[in-house]
Amino acid sequence: MSSPIVVMGVSGSGKSTVGAALAQRLRVPFADADDFHPPANVAKMSSGEPLDDDDRYPWLEAIGEWLAAHPGGGVMSCSALKRKYRDQLREHCGEIEFVHLYGSTEVIGKRQASRPGHFMPPSLLASQFKTLEPLEPDERGVTIDVDQNIDGIVDSYVDGTDQAAP
């Protein structure tokens, strides 16, 4: 048995795509945190306004409940940008492995531009990078450079290589 995995990073880093591929490789359930946002959060982000901690709290609670329901393994894509958000998830399920997908603003910006119609507009990318608190040494997880193909990212995690430090 393994613990749940949270694939984290800024919007456009590939969390959903990598998370789904990783779950398939590991043969465990996958969920996308975007599906847990209440309509008010989606409307706020769609209008170009970043979420605040009050907006995020119930969303993170729902994600934490999903993680707790999958103690034997599951993959969740979730930005988890701040340490306190990751701590909130750990309150539900203490043993979580984080996979931080990291890339430069240029790489992530190009990825965001290639996905028209997503509720998170590219204009919020700067706020995402400003909010991001990389994994700390006492947090269980790895950081992987996203400037490679999906199979390479999944292989990096499965092989246990920590590729990039932000």
DRENLUMMI-279393 format. One record per atom (N, C-alpha, C): residue in one letter; atom name; x, y, z. Coordinates in steps of 0.05 Angstrom, whole numbers, always signed. Example, Ala and Ser with C-alpha at 12.3 -4.5 7.8 and 13.67 -1.06 7.14 Angstrom:
<pts>
[pt "a" "N" [+264 -114 +156]]
[pt "a" "CA" [+246 -90 +156]]
[pt "a" "C" [+264 -66 +156]]
[pt "s" "N" [+257 -45 +142]]
[pt "s" "CA" [+273 -21 +143]]
[pt "s" "C" [+258 +1 +157]]
</pts>
This chain:
<pts>
[pt "m" "N" [+17 -24 +0]]
[pt "m" "CA" [+0 +0 +0]]
[pt "m" "C" [+17 +25 +0]]
[pt "s" "N" [+8 +45 -14]]
[pt "s" "CA" [+22 +70 -14]]
[pt "s" "C" [+3 +92 -6]]
[pt "s" "N" [+15 +115 +1]]
[pt "s" "CA" [-1 +138 +9]]
[pt "s" "C" [-12 +153 -15]]
[pt "p" "N" [-32 +170 -11]]
[pt "p" "CA" [-41 +186 -34]]
[pt "p" "C" [-20 +205 -43]]
[pt "i" "N" [-22 +213 -69]]
[pt "i" "CA" [-3 +231 -81]]
[pt "i" "C" [-18 +256 -90]]
[pt "v" "N" [-6 +279 -85]]
[pt "v" "CA" [-17 +304 -94]]
[pt "v" "C" [+3 +315 -114]]
[pt "v" "N" [-6 +319 -139]]
[pt "v" "CA" [+10 +331 -160]]
[pt "v" "C" [+4 +361 -158]]
[pt "m" "N" [+24 +377 -150]]
[pt "m" "CA" [+20 +405 -145]]
[pt "m" "C" [+36 +423 -163]]
[pt "g" "N" [+28 +448 -164]]
[pt "g" "CA" [+42 +468 -179]]
[pt "g" "C" [+23 +490 -189]]
[pt "v" "N" [+34 +510 -202]]
[pt "v" "CA" [+18 +532 -212]]
[pt "v" "C" [+0 +523 -234]]
[pt "s" "N" [-20 +539 -240]]
[pt "s" "CA" [-38 +534 -262]]
[pt "s" "C" [-22 +532 -288]]
[pt "g" "N" [-27 +512 -304]]
[pt "g" "CA" [-13 +508 -329]]
[pt "g" "C" [+12 +491 -327]]
[pt "s" "N" [+19 +481 -303]]
[pt "s" "CA" [+43 +465 -300]]
[pt "s" "C" [+38 +436 -310]]
[pt "g" "N" [+14 +428 -314]]
[pt "g" "CA" [+8 +401 -324]]
[pt "g" "C" [-2 +382 -302]]
[pt "k" "N" [-12 +393 -280]]
[pt "k" "CA" [-21 +377 -258]]
[pt "k" "C" [-41 +356 -266]]
[pt "s" "N" [-62 +364 -281]]
[pt "s" "CA" [-83 +345 -288]]
[pt "s" "C" [-73 +324 -307]]
[pt "t" "N" [-58 +332 -327]]
[pt "t" "CA" [-48 +313 -347]]
[pt "t" "C" [-29 +293 -334]]
[pt "v" "N" [-10 +304 -318]]
[pt "v" "CA" [+10 +287 -305]]
[pt "v" "C" [-4 +269 -284]]
[pt "g" "N" [-22 +281 -269]]
[pt "g" "CA" [-36 +266 -248]]
[pt "g" "C" [-51 +242 -260]]
[pt "a" "N" [-66 +247 -281]]
[pt "a" "CA" [-81 +225 -294]]
[pt "a" "C" [-62 +204 -305]]
[pt "a" "N" [-40 +212 -317]]
[pt "a" "CA" [-20 +192 -328]]
[pt "a" "C" [-7 +177 -305]]
[pt "l" "N" [-1 +190 -283]]
[pt "l" "CA" [+12 +177 -260]]
[pt "l" "C" [-7 +157 -247]]
[pt "a" "N" [-32 +165 -244]]
[pt "a" "CA" [-52 +147 -233]]
[pt "a" "C" [-56 +122 -250]]
[pt "q" "N" [-56 +127 -276]]
[pt "q" "CA" [-59 +104 -295]]
[pt "q" "C" [-35 +85 -292]]
[pt "r" "N" [-11 +97 -290]]
[pt "r" "CA" [+13 +81 -288]]
[pt "r" "C" [+13 +65 -262]]
[pt "l" "N" [+4 +78 -240]]
[pt "l" "CA" [+4 +65 -214]]
[pt "l" "C" [-21 +48 -209]]
[pt "r" "N" [-40 +50 -227]]
[pt "r" "CA" [-66 +36 -225]]
[pt "r" "C" [-81 +43 -199]]
[pt "v" "N" [-84 +69 -195]]
[pt "v" "CA" [-99 +79 -172]]
[pt "v" "C" [-118 +100 -182]]
[pt "p" "N" [-138 +107 -165]]
[pt "p" "CA" [-158 +128 -174]]
[pt "p" "C" [-145 +155 -177]]
[pt "f" "N" [-157 +171 -195]]
[pt "f" "CA" [-148 +199 -200]]
[pt "f" "C" [-172 +218 -196]]
[pt "a" "N" [-166 +241 -184]]
[pt "a" "CA" [-185 +263 -183]]
[pt "a" "C" [-171 +289 -188]]
[pt "d" "N" [-186 +308 -201]]
[pt "d" "CA" [-175 +334 -207]]
[pt "d" "C" [-188 +354 -188]]
[pt "a" "N" [-171 +369 -173]]
[pt "a" "CA" [-181 +388 -154]]
[pt "a" "C" [-199 +409 -166]]
[pt "d" "N" [-195 +415 -192]]
[pt "d" "CA" [-212 +435 -205]]
[pt "d" "C" [-242 +427 -203]]
[pt "d" "N" [-247 +400 -203]]
[pt "d" "CA" [-275 +391 -201]]
[pt "d" "C" [-287 +395 -173]]
[pt "f" "N" [-271 +402 -154]]
[pt "f" "CA" [-280 +406 -126]]
[pt "f" "C" [-286 +435 -120]]
[pt "h" "N" [-280 +453 -139]]
[pt "h" "CA" [-285 +482 -134]]
[pt "h" "C" [-316 +487 -135]]
[pt "p" "N" [-325 +502 -115]]
[pt "p" "CA" [-353 +511 -117]]
[pt "p" "C" [-357 +531 -140]]
[pt "p" "N" [-381 +534 -150]]
[pt "p" "CA" [-386 +552 -172]]
[pt "p" "C" [-376 +581 -167]]
[pt "a" "N" [-378 +590 -142]]
[pt "a" "CA" [-369 +617 -136]]
[pt "a" "C" [-339 +620 -141]]
[pt "n" "N" [-323 +600 -134]]
[pt "n" "CA" [-294 +601 -139]]
[pt "n" "C" [-288 +602 -169]]
[pt "v" "N" [-302 +586 -185]]
[pt "v" "CA" [-298 +585 -214]]
[pt "v" "C" [-305 +612 -226]]
[pt "a" "N" [-327 +624 -216]]
[pt "a" "CA" [-335 +650 -227]]
[pt "a" "C" [-315 +671 -220]]
[pt "k" "N" [-304 +670 -196]]
[pt "k" "CA" [-284 +690 -187]]
[pt "k" "C" [-259 +688 -204]]
[pt "m" "N" [-249 +664 -208]]
[pt "m" "CA" [-225 +661 -224]]
[pt "m" "C" [-230 +668 -253]]
[pt "s" "N" [-253 +660 -263]]
[pt "s" "CA" [-260 +666 -291]]
[pt "s" "C" [-261 +696 -297]]
[pt "s" "N" [-267 +711 -276]]
[pt "s" "CA" [-268 +740 -279]]
[pt "s" "C" [-240 +753 -276]]
[pt "g" "N" [-219 +736 -271]]
[pt "g" "CA" [-192 +746 -269]]
[pt "g" "C" [-184 +753 -241]]
[pt "e" "N" [-201 +746 -221]]
[pt "e" "CA" [-195 +752 -193]]
[pt "e" "C" [-183 +727 -179]]
[pt "p" "N" [-160 +730 -166]]
[pt "p" "CA" [-149 +707 -153]]
[pt "p" "C" [-166 +700 -128]]
[pt "l" "N" [-166 +674 -121]]
[pt "l" "CA" [-179 +665 -97]]
[pt "l" "C" [-163 +674 -72]]
[pt "d" "N" [-177 +678 -50]]
[pt "d" "CA" [-163 +684 -25]]
[pt "d" "C" [-165 +659 -8]]
[pt "d" "N" [-153 +660 +16]]
[pt "d" "CA" [-152 +637 +33]]
[pt "d" "C" [-180 +628 +42]]
[pt "d" "N" [-198 +647 +46]]
[pt "d" "CA" [-226 +640 +53]]
[pt "d" "C" [-240 +625 +31]]
[pt "d" "N" [-234 +632 +6]]
[pt "d" "CA" [-245 +618 -17]]
[pt "d" "C" [-234 +589 -18]]
[pt "r" "N" [-209 +587 -12]]
[pt "r" "CA" [-195 +561 -15]]
[pt "r" "C" [-202 +541 +7]]
[pt "y" "N" [-209 +551 +31]]
[pt "y" "CA" [-212 +533 +54]]
[pt "y" "C" [-232 +510 +49]]
[pt "p" "N" [-257 +516 +42]]
[pt "p" "CA" [-276 +493 +37]]
[pt "p" "C" [-268 +475 +14]]
[pt "w" "N" [-255 +487 -6]]
[pt "w" "CA" [-245 +471 -28]]
[pt "w" "C" [-224 +451 -19]]
[pt "l" "N" [-205 +461 -3]]
[pt "l" "CA" [-183 +444 +8]]
[pt "l" "C" [-195 +423 +27]]
[pt "e" "N" [-216 +430 +41]]
[pt "e" "CA" [-229 +410 +59]]
[pt "e" "C" [-240 +387 +42]]
[pt "a" "N" [-253 +393 +20]]
[pt "a" "CA" [-265 +372 +3]]
[pt "a" "C" [-242 +355 -9]]
[pt "i" "N" [-220 +367 -17]]
[pt "i" "CA" [-198 +352 -28]]
[pt "i" "C" [-186 +334 -6]]
[pt "g" "N" [-183 +345 +18]]
[pt "g" "CA" [-172 +329 +41]]
[pt "g" "C" [-190 +305 +47]]
[pt "e" "N" [-216 +309 +45]]
[pt "e" "CA" [-234 +286 +49]]
[pt "e" "C" [-230 +265 +28]]
[pt "w" "N" [-226 +273 +3]]
[pt "w" "CA" [-221 +253 -18]]
[pt "w" "C" [-195 +238 -13]]
[pt "l" "N" [-174 +252 -5]]
[pt "l" "CA" [-149 +240 +1]]
[pt "l" "C" [-152 +220 +24]]
[pt "a" "N" [-166 +227 +45]]
[pt "a" "CA" [-170 +210 +68]]
[pt "a" "C" [-186 +185 +60]]
[pt "a" "N" [-203 +187 +40]]
[pt "a" "CA" [-218 +164 +31]]
[pt "a" "C" [-202 +145 +13]]
[pt "h" "N" [-177 +153 +7]]
[pt "h" "CA" [-159 +137 -10]]
[pt "h" "C" [-132 +132 +4]]
[pt "p" "N" [-132 +122 +28]]
[pt "p" "CA" [-107 +119 +43]]
[pt "p" "C" [-88 +99 +30]]
[pt "g" "N" [-99 +80 +14]]
[pt "g" "CA" [-82 +60 +2]]
[pt "g" "C" [-70 +69 -25]]
[pt "g" "N" [-76 +94 -32]]
[pt "g" "CA" [-65 +105 -57]]
[pt "g" "C" [-86 +118 -74]]
[pt "g" "N" [-79 +139 -86]]
[pt "g" "CA" [-96 +154 -104]]
[pt "g" "C" [-80 +178 -112]]
[pt "v" "N" [-87 +191 -134]]
[pt "v" "CA" [-72 +214 -144]]
[pt "v" "C" [-92 +237 -147]]
[pt "m" "N" [-86 +260 -135]]
[pt "m" "CA" [-102 +284 -137]]
[pt "m" "C" [-84 +306 -149]]
[pt "s" "N" [-95 +319 -169]]
[pt "s" "CA" [-81 +343 -179]]
[pt "s" "C" [-92 +367 -164]]
[pt "c" "N" [-75 +383 -152]]
[pt "c" "CA" [-83 +405 -135]]
[pt "c" "C" [-60 +425 -133]]
[pt "s" "N" [-66 +451 -137]]
[pt "s" "CA" [-45 +471 -137]]
[pt "s" "C" [-28 +470 -111]]
[pt "a" "N" [-41 +468 -88]]
[pt "a" "CA" [-27 +466 -62]]
[pt "a" "C" [-4 +485 -60]]
[pt "l" "N" [-8 +510 -68]]
[pt "l" "CA" [+14 +529 -71]]
[pt "l" "C" [+28 +537 -45]]
[pt "k" "N" [+13 +538 -23]]
[pt "k" "CA" [+24 +547 +2]]
[pt "k" "C" [+28 +523 +21]]
[pt "r" "N" [+48 +526 +38]]
[pt "r" "CA" [+52 +505 +59]]
[pt "r" "C" [+27 +501 +76]]
[pt "k" "N" [+14 +523 +83]]
[pt "k" "CA" [-10 +519 +100]]
[pt "k" "C" [-32 +504 +86]]
[pt "y" "N" [-34 +506 +59]]
[pt "y" "CA" [-53 +490 +44]]
[pt "y" "C" [-46 +460 +46]]
[pt "r" "N" [-20 +455 +43]]
[pt "r" "CA" [-11 +427 +44]]
[pt "r" "C" [-15 +416 +72]]
[pt "d" "N" [-10 +433 +92]]
[pt "d" "CA" [-15 +425 +120]]
[pt "d" "C" [-45 +419 +124]]
[pt "q" "N" [-62 +435 +113]]
[pt "q" "CA" [-91 +430 +115]]
[pt "q" "C" [-98 +403 +103]]
[pt "l" "N" [-86 +396 +80]]
[pt "l" "CA" [-91 +370 +68]]
[pt "l" "C" [-81 +347 +86]]
[pt "r" "N" [-57 +352 +98]]
[pt "r" "CA" [-45 +331 +116]]
[pt "r" "C" [-62 +327 +141]]
[pt "e" "N" [-78 +347 +149]]
[pt "e" "CA" [-96 +344 +172]]
[pt "e" "C" [-116 +321 +167]]
[pt "h" "N" [-123 +317 +142]]
[pt "h" "CA" [-142 +296 +135]]
[pt "h" "C" [-128 +270 +130]]
[pt "c" "N" [-104 +271 +120]]
[pt "c" "CA" [-90 +247 +112]]
[pt "c" "C" [-60 +253 +115]]
[pt "g" "N" [-49 +246 +138]]
[pt "g" "CA" [-22 +254 +145]]
[pt "g" "C" [+0 +245 +125]]
[pt "e" "N" [-3 +222 +114]]
[pt "e" "CA" [+18 +211 +96]]
[pt "e" "C" [+11 +217 +67]]
[pt "i" "N" [+19 +240 +58]]
[pt "i" "CA" [+15 +249 +30]]
[pt "i" "C" [+42 +253 +17]]
[pt "e" "N" [+45 +243 -7]]
[pt "e" "CA" [+69 +248 -23]]
[pt "e" "C" [+63 +270 -43]]
[pt "f" "N" [+78 +291 -43]]
[pt "f" "CA" [+74 +313 -61]]
[pt "f" "C" [+93 +311 -85]]
[pt "v" "N" [+83 +316 -109]]
[pt "v" "CA" [+99 +318 -133]]
[pt "v" "C" [+95 +346 -143]]
[pt "h" "N" [+116 +363 -139]]
[pt "h" "CA" [+115 +391 -147]]
[pt "h" "C" [+125 +393 -176]]
[pt "l" "N" [+107 +400 -194]]
[pt "l" "CA" [+114 +405 -222]]
[pt "l" "C" [+123 +434 -224]]
[pt "y" "N" [+149 +437 -230]]
[pt "y" "CA" [+161 +463 -231]]
[pt "y" "C" [+170 +470 -259]]
[pt "g" "N" [+166 +495 -266]]
[pt "g" "CA" [+176 +505 -292]]
[pt "g" "C" [+179 +535 -290]]
[pt "s" "N" [+193 +546 -309]]
[pt "s" "CA" [+197 +575 -310]]
[pt "s" "C" [+171 +589 -318]]
[pt "t" "N" [+169 +615 -314]]
[pt "t" "CA" [+145 +630 -322]]
[pt "t" "C" [+142 +628 -352]]
[pt "e" "N" [+164 +627 -367]]
[pt "e" "CA" [+162 +625 -396]]
[pt "e" "C" [+149 +599 -405]]
[pt "v" "N" [+159 +577 -394]]
[pt "v" "CA" [+149 +550 -401]]
[pt "v" "C" [+120 +548 -393]]
[pt "i" "N" [+113 +556 -368]]
[pt "i" "CA" [+85 +554 -359]]
[pt "i" "C" [+67 +572 -375]]
[pt "g" "N" [+77 +596 -381]]
[pt "g" "CA" [+61 +615 -397]]
[pt "g" "C" [+54 +604 -424]]
[pt "k" "N" [+73 +591 -437]]
[pt "k" "CA" [+67 +578 -463]]
[pt "k" "C" [+46 +556 -460]]
[pt "r" "N" [+48 +541 -439]]
[pt "r" "CA" [+29 +519 -434]]
[pt "r" "C" [+1 +531 -429]]
[pt "q" "N" [-1 +552 -414]]
[pt "q" "CA" [-27 +564 -408]]
[pt "q" "C" [-39 +575 -434]]
[pt "a" "N" [-23 +587 -451]]
[pt "a" "CA" [-33 +599 -476]]
[pt "a" "C" [-44 +577 -494]]
[pt "s" "N" [-36 +552 -491]]
[pt "s" "CA" [-45 +531 -509]]
[pt "s" "C" [-70 +517 -499]]
[pt "r" "N" [-83 +528 -478]]
[pt "r" "CA" [-107 +515 -468]]
[pt "r" "C" [-129 +536 -466]]
[pt "p" "N" [-139 +545 -488]]
[pt "p" "CA" [-161 +565 -488]]
[pt "p" "C" [-186 +554 -475]]
[pt "g" "N" [-201 +572 -462]]
[pt "g" "CA" [-226 +563 -451]]
[pt "g" "C" [-224 +554 -422]]
[pt "h" "N" [-200 +551 -411]]
[pt "h" "CA" [-197 +542 -383]]
[pt "h" "C" [-206 +566 -366]]
[pt "f" "N" [-219 +559 -343]]
[pt "f" "CA" [-229 +581 -326]]
[pt "f" "C" [-207 +598 -313]]
[pt "m" "N" [-183 +587 -312]]
[pt "m" "CA" [-161 +603 -300]]
[pt "m" "C" [-147 +618 -322]]
[pt "p" "N" [-151 +645 -323]]
[pt "p" "CA" [-139 +660 -345]]
[pt "p" "C" [-109 +663 -341]]
[pt "p" "N" [-94 +666 -363]]
[pt "p" "CA" [-65 +670 -361]]
[pt "p" "C" [-57 +694 -345]]
[pt "s" "N" [-75 +713 -343]]
[pt "s" "CA" [-69 +738 -328]]
[pt "s" "C" [-64 +732 -298]]
[pt "l" "N" [-73 +709 -288]]
[pt "l" "CA" [-69 +702 -260]]
[pt "l" "C" [-42 +687 -255]]
[pt "l" "N" [-27 +682 -276]]
[pt "l" "CA" [-3 +666 -273]]
[pt "l" "C" [+17 +680 -253]]
[pt "a" "N" [+20 +706 -256]]
[pt "a" "CA" [+39 +720 -238]]
[pt "a" "C" [+31 +717 -209]]
[pt "s" "N" [+5 +718 -203]]
[pt "s" "CA" [-4 +715 -175]]
[pt "s" "C" [+1 +687 -166]]
[pt "q" "N" [-1 +667 -183]]
[pt "q" "CA" [+5 +640 -176]]
[pt "q" "C" [+34 +637 -168]]
[pt "f" "N" [+53 +647 -184]]
[pt "f" "CA" [+81 +646 -178]]
[pt "f" "C" [+88 +661 -152]]
[pt "k" "N" [+74 +683 -148]]
[pt "k" "CA" [+79 +699 -124]]
[pt "k" "C" [+69 +684 -99]]
[pt "t" "N" [+48 +669 -101]]
[pt "t" "CA" [+37 +653 -79]]
[pt "t" "C" [+53 +628 -73]]
[pt "l" "N" [+65 +616 -94]]
[pt "l" "CA" [+78 +590 -92]]
[pt "l" "C" [+100 +589 -70]]
[pt "e" "N" [+97 +570 -52]]
[pt "e" "CA" [+117 +564 -32]]
[pt "e" "C" [+127 +536 -38]]
[pt "p" "N" [+151 +532 -49]]
[pt "p" "CA" [+160 +506 -56]]
[pt "p" "C" [+161 +487 -32]]
[pt "l" "N" [+162 +461 -38]]
[pt "l" "CA" [+163 +442 -16]]
[pt "l" "C" [+187 +448 +2]]
[pt "e" "N" [+182 +445 +28]]
[pt "e" "CA" [+203 +449 +47]]
[pt "e" "C" [+217 +422 +53]]
[pt "p" "N" [+241 +422 +64]]
[pt "p" "CA" [+256 +397 +69]]
[pt "p" "C" [+241 +377 +86]]
[pt "d" "N" [+223 +386 +104]]
[pt "d" "CA" [+209 +367 +121]]
[pt "d" "C" [+183 +357 +108]]
[pt "e" "N" [+177 +365 +83]]
[pt "e" "CA" [+153 +356 +69]]
[pt "e" "C" [+161 +333 +51]]
[pt "r" "N" [+144 +312 +52]]
[pt "r" "CA" [+149 +288 +36]]
[pt "r" "C" [+142 +294 +7]]
[pt "g" "N" [+161 +292 -11]]
[pt "g" "CA" [+156 +297 -39]]
[pt "g" "C" [+180 +302 -55]]
[pt "v" "N" [+175 +306 -81]]
[pt "v" "CA" [+196 +312 -101]]
[pt "v" "C" [+188 +335 -118]]
[pt "t" "N" [+208 +348 -130]]
[pt "t" "CA" [+203 +369 -149]]
[pt "t" "C" [+213 +360 -176]]
[pt "i" "N" [+196 +363 -196]]
[pt "i" "CA" [+203 +353 -223]]
[pt "i" "C" [+200 +375 -244]]
[pt "d" "N" [+220 +379 -261]]
[pt "d" "CA" [+219 +399 -282]]
[pt "d" "C" [+198 +391 -303]]
[pt "v" "N" [+180 +409 -309]]
[pt "v" "CA" [+159 +403 -329]]
[pt "v" "C" [+167 +407 -358]]
[pt "d" "N" [+191 +416 -362]]
[pt "d" "CA" [+199 +421 -390]]
[pt "d" "C" [+209 +395 -403]]
[pt "q" "N" [+191 +376 -404]]
[pt "q" "CA" [+196 +350 -416]]
[pt "q" "C" [+168 +337 -422]]
[pt "n" "N" [+168 +315 -436]]
[pt "n" "CA" [+142 +303 -442]]
[pt "n" "C" [+130 +289 -417]]
[pt "i" "N" [+104 +283 -419]]
[pt "i" "CA" [+89 +271 -397]]
[pt "i" "C" [+102 +245 -387]]
[pt "d" "N" [+109 +228 -406]]
[pt "d" "CA" [+122 +202 -398]]
[pt "d" "C" [+148 +207 -383]]
[pt "g" "N" [+163 +227 -391]]
[pt "g" "CA" [+188 +233 -377]]
[pt "g" "C" [+183 +243 -348]]
[pt "i" "N" [+162 +258 -345]]
[pt "i" "CA" [+155 +268 -318]]
[pt "i" "C" [+146 +245 -300]]
[pt "v" "N" [+128 +228 -311]]
[pt "v" "CA" [+119 +205 -296]]
[pt "v" "C" [+142 +186 -290]]
[pt "d" "N" [+159 +181 -309]]
[pt "d" "CA" [+183 +164 -305]]
[pt "d" "C" [+200 +175 -283]]
[pt "s" "N" [+204 +202 -283]]
[pt "s" "CA" [+220 +215 -262]]
[pt "s" "C" [+209 +209 -234]]
[pt "y" "N" [+183 +210 -232]]
[pt "y" "CA" [+171 +205 -205]]
[pt "y" "C" [+174 +175 -198]]
[pt "v" "N" [+166 +158 -216]]
[pt "v" "CA" [+167 +129 -211]]
[pt "v" "C" [+196 +120 -205]]
[pt "d" "N" [+215 +132 -220]]
[pt "d" "CA" [+243 +124 -215]]
[pt "d" "C" [+255 +138 -191]]
[pt "g" "N" [+241 +157 -179]]
[pt "g" "CA" [+250 +170 -155]]
[pt "g" "C" [+271 +191 -159]]
[pt "t" "N" [+271 +205 -182]]
[pt "t" "CA" [+290 +226 -186]]
[pt "t" "C" [+278 +253 -181]]
[pt "d" "N" [+292 +268 -165]]
[pt "d" "CA" [+285 +296 -159]]
[pt "d" "C" [+300 +314 -178]]
[pt "q" "N" [+287 +325 -198]]
[pt "q" "CA" [+301 +337 -220]]
[pt "q" "C" [+307 +366 -218]]
[pt "a" "N" [+291 +381 -204]]
[pt "a" "CA" [+295 +410 -205]]
[pt "a" "C" [+289 +423 -178]]
[pt "a" "N" [+304 +442 -171]]
[pt "a" "CA" [+297 +457 -147]]
[pt "a" "C" [+290 +485 -156]]
[pt "p" "N" [+266 +494 -148]]
[pt "p" "CA" [+258 +521 -156]]
[pt "p" "C" [+275 +543 -144]]
</pts>
